[in-house]
Amino acid sequence: MDSEMELLARCRRGEADAWDKLFDAHYAAAGRFIFQLAPDFSHEDADEICQEVFLSVIKSLNAFNGESQFQTWLFRIATNKARDFREKRIAAKRGGGQTPISLQAENPETGLLPDPPSNAPGPDEFLMNAEQIGLMRESLDQLDEPCREIVELRYFGDLSYEELSATLNLNVKTVSSRLSKCLDRLEEIARKIFSRETPDVFPSNP
């Protein structure tokens, strides 16, 4: 059985079966990681983004220098592709090409009038609406690279401390210490960003 480095070398040589093995080994994990990046992603969204991720991997594998684990590099690409996907979706919702639907237009298949959209928040919005997701993403983007990486791998990639240790080539104690410090830094950044938009999100102590 090939080691991962041998498998990557075979992929660089253009061996089709090596690409198949690489995708089989990492596609599911990448899909789970993408799906957890934002609660408004559907499984179809995650699959579409995942395909874009692996197209990017095919095009840029030669740029992977092996300084990090392959999965860490893969998740970085996935984070960027997911961010691009959300930004395009947000832009579309702001008027970029959506066809308006008349509430008086009958459904040609059922003959029924469409129900107007409910004003009640959906299950995901109840926990964190789209604006808050964007603010949290902005907070993460302001973290330095080591912090952003470990937070995304832990909470979006759902990696255990042991998996983080192997992925980042750190001992578990260092992983715990770094993650704690990074979360403190993220909270500090998030307080400023959320307070800018919603002053009462993080009330000051009296």
VOGU-3710 file (C-alpha; in Angstrom, 3 decimals, decimal comma):
1> mdsemellar> 0,000/0,000/0,000  1,353/3,417/-1,005  2,264/5,967/1,621  0,600/9,330/1,097  3,808/10,899/-0,226  4,232/8,028/-2,698  0,596/8,411/-3,717  1,065/12,146/-4,305  4,188/11,439/-6,358  2,216/9,023/-8,514
11> crrgeadawd> -0,510/11,647/-8,956  2,098/14,132/-10,136  3,195/11,573/-12,717  -0,385/11,508/-13,988  -1,327/7,983/-12,900  -5,127/7,802/-13,021  -5,490/5,067/-10,411  -3,424/7,161/-7,972  -5,852/10,067/-8,354  -8,727/7,662/-7,695
21> klfdahyaaa> -7,059/6,493/-4,480  -6,345/10,063/-3,375  -9,955/11,110/-3,927  -11,275/8,024/-2,151  -9,033/8,783/0,828  -9,945/12,470/1,213  -13,207/13,320/-0,585  -15,539/12,373/2,283  -13,491/14,245/4,878  -13,362/17,340/2,667
31> grfifqlapd> -17,114/17,163/2,160  -17,764/16,969/5,914  -15,379/19,858/6,521  -17,119/22,052/3,919  -20,602/21,136/5,157  -19,695/22,340/8,649  -18,206/25,657/7,515  -21,640/27,296/7,423  -25,021/26,054/8,667  -26,759/27,248/5,505
41> fshedadeic> -24,771/24,874/3,275  -26,796/21,944/1,975  -25,229/18,598/1,175  -25,586/19,525/-2,503  -23,699/22,773/-1,865  -20,933/20,882/-0,077  -20,666/18,397/-2,930  -20,474/21,190/-5,516  -17,765/22,995/-3,538  -15,913/19,723/-2,978
51> qevflsviks> -15,743/19,117/-6,714  -14,263/22,597/-7,159  -11,737/21,825/-4,427  -10,499/18,674/-6,110  -10,331/20,371/-9,496  -8,086/22,917/-7,821  -6,022/20,110/-6,279  -5,515/18,564/-9,723  -4,389/21,893/-11,159  -2,120/22,929/-8,282
61> lnafngesqf> -0,762/19,741/-6,738  2,735/20,666/-7,885  2,491/23,729/-5,612  2,074/21,500/-2,546  5,526/21,399/-0,997  4,823/18,948/1,817  5,541/21,416/4,630  2,121/20,599/6,107  -0,051/17,499/5,994  -1,860/17,077/2,664
71> qtwlfriatn> -5,228/17,227/4,419  -4,327/20,562/6,020  -3,482/21,958/2,583  -6,687/20,469/1,201  -8,778/22,076/3,951  -7,197/25,469/3,239  -8,316/25,176/-0,379  -11,755/24,051/0,805  -12,051/27,066/3,109  -11,256/29,454/0,257
81> kardfrekri> -13,624/27,739/-2,171  -16,416/27,711/0,414  -15,873/31,415/1,093  -16,052/32,166/-2,650  -19,233/30,107/-2,938  -20,945/31,987/-0,096  -19,882/35,376/-1,429  -21,346/34,560/-4,854  -24,565/33,374/-3,240  -24,839/36,532/-1,118
91> aakrgggqtp> -24,186/38,698/-4,188  -26,917/36,838/-6,089  -29,397/37,376/-3,262  -28,655/41,094/-3,371  -30,041/41,247/-6,877  -27,493/39,560/-9,081  -29,726/37,839/-11,571  -32,592/36,334/-9,584  -35,877/36,192/-11,467  -38,695/37,669/-9,340
101> islqaenpet> -41,643/35,348/-8,730  -45,136/36,778/-8,685  -47,216/35,625/-5,730  -50,210/35,627/-8,067  -48,616/33,225/-10,558  -50,018/29,710/-10,491  -47,720/26,720/-10,363  -48,059/25,218/-13,870  -47,885/21,680/-12,450  -50,307/22,000/-9,520
111> gllpdppsna> -52,422/25,017/-10,457  -51,945/26,348/-6,919  -50,772/29,777/-5,858  -47,384/29,758/-4,107  -47,343/30,404/-0,397  -45,601/33,658/0,513  -42,353/33,101/2,424  -42,651/32,917/6,181  -41,113/35,676/8,278  -40,217/33,170/10,980
121> pgpdeflmna> -36,532/32,280/11,180  -35,515/28,829/10,012  -33,769/26,355/12,327  -30,317/27,491/11,268  -31,184/31,178/11,543  -32,466/30,598/15,052  -28,932/29,682/16,116  -26,969/32,063/13,930  -28,361/34,108/11,078  -26,497/34,716/7,864
131> eqiglmresl> -25,211/38,094/8,996  -23,741/36,623/12,157  -22,127/33,856/10,125  -20,512/36,506/7,959  -19,264/38,380/11,015  -17,789/35,241/12,514  -16,134/34,452/9,178  -14,697/37,984/9,163  -13,383/37,400/12,679  -11,691/34,171/11,618
141> dqldepcrei> -10,160/35,869/8,599  -8,448/38,361/10,901  -6,684/35,633/12,861  -3,073/34,946/11,972  -2,589/31,822/9,847  -1,581/29,346/12,602  -4,589/30,341/14,703  -7,071/30,318/11,834  -5,825/26,915/10,746  -6,130/25,228/14,136
151> velryfgdls> -9,567/26,735/14,867  -10,971/25,734/11,472  -9,554/22,222/11,690  -10,873/21,744/15,221  -14,361/23,207/14,902  -15,124/22,958/11,182  -13,018/19,923/10,340  -14,085/18,227/13,593  -10,569/16,906/14,186  -9,795/15,511/17,616
161> yeelsatlnl> -6,789/16,756/19,603  -4,915/13,626/18,554  -5,751/14,235/14,875  -4,720/17,878/15,222  -1,468/16,719/16,766  -0,742/14,484/13,771  -1,935/17,001/11,173  0,016/19,964/12,586  3,008/17,948/13,781  2,578/19,205/17,339
171> nvktvssrls> 2,267/17,323/20,610  -1,202/17,204/22,151  -0,259/19,530/25,019  0,918/22,173/22,550  -2,286/21,723/20,532  -4,376/22,358/23,657  -2,361/25,423/24,644  -2,357/26,932/21,150  -6,054/26,313/20,638  -6,900/27,976/23,949
181> kcldrleeia> -4,822/31,057/23,112  -6,271/31,221/19,610  -9,833/31,036/20,902  -9,076/33,893/23,300  -7,751/35,902/20,362  -10,792/35,015/18,234  -13,143/36,135/21,007  -11,278/39,426/21,277  -11,588/40,046/17,539  -15,216/38,873/17,432
191> rkifsretpd> -16,222/41,209/20,265  -14,989/44,194/18,270  -16,581/43,071/15,018  -19,938/42,056/16,521  -20,082/45,205/18,635  -19,541/47,281/15,502  -22,658/45,775/13,938  -24,770/44,916/16,968  -23,743/46,906/20,057  -25,668/44,769/22,501
201> vfpsnp> -24,222/41,385/21,482  -21,381/41,563/23,978  -22,628/43,885/26,782  -20,019/45,309/29,096  -20,004/44,285/32,717  -21,483/46,998/34,980
//
